[in-house]
Amino acid sequence: MTQRDWTDLTDSVRVCHSALYATASTVVSRPGSNEVLLVDPAWVPSELAGLATDLTDAGLTVAAGFSTHAHHDHLLWHPGFGASPRYASPGATALAERERPALLTALGPGWPTELTDLLGRVSATDTLEPWGELVIHNAHSTGHAALWVPDDRVLLAGDMLSDLELPLLQETGFAAYDAGLTALRPYVERAAIVVPGHGSPTGAPMERWLADRRYLDALAAGTDADDERLANPDMPQAHAANLTAVAESRPAE
Ligand SMILES: [Zn+2]
């Protein structure tokens, strides 16, 4: 088993990234404890097994799991993480249950049953103390939740504030995304580091937030989005879907 490439962002927050879409798996610990919160472990089966091995080798026990939202690449688990409780927001939990067949399809072929059985087995919560504070909104996906780790001033942003992905708003629409981004702002302002669900953590959180703000403003104004993320794989299609979502949300004249 190859050891995965971990980055210690702070004393309590470490992250590693999947080969697929640079999906972040994040571990949050508490001072003096070997019990950790595991957020969005991803992604392919060999990587999940590697994560389990790494945690064991580091002497860490998974006390709880957390899924930032109900998309297939954020609802994964591995038997090696143990049988600890797994959580998501109430809205994301309901969505994961309702959309389970589609989520399994989205994983693609070749997944062992021991992993598909564990997809999306989350329970609803609106609090994640003592690990941090949940910021629950409906941008990107119903019940999407960021996790604010106050002692370290780290914001785990889920599928927002990414340097790879544009805001993806086709699922819940422009207004929900706008409101979600606004809800994140006070946390971003205080944050030392923002960790997006895909792409690179940043020590310049407001720049990331403003990039998303500018993109949304351009969408709303119907002007060209001058956004370097448009050059990334799948993003032209995502941008087209966003334009459709905005057009559909405009009242008919
Ligand atoms: Zn997502």
Boltz pocket constraint, residues with backbone or C-beta under 6 A from the ligand:
constraints:
  - pocket:
      binder: B
      contacts: [[A, 69], [A, 71], [A, 140], [A, 141], [A, 159]]
      max_distance: 6.0
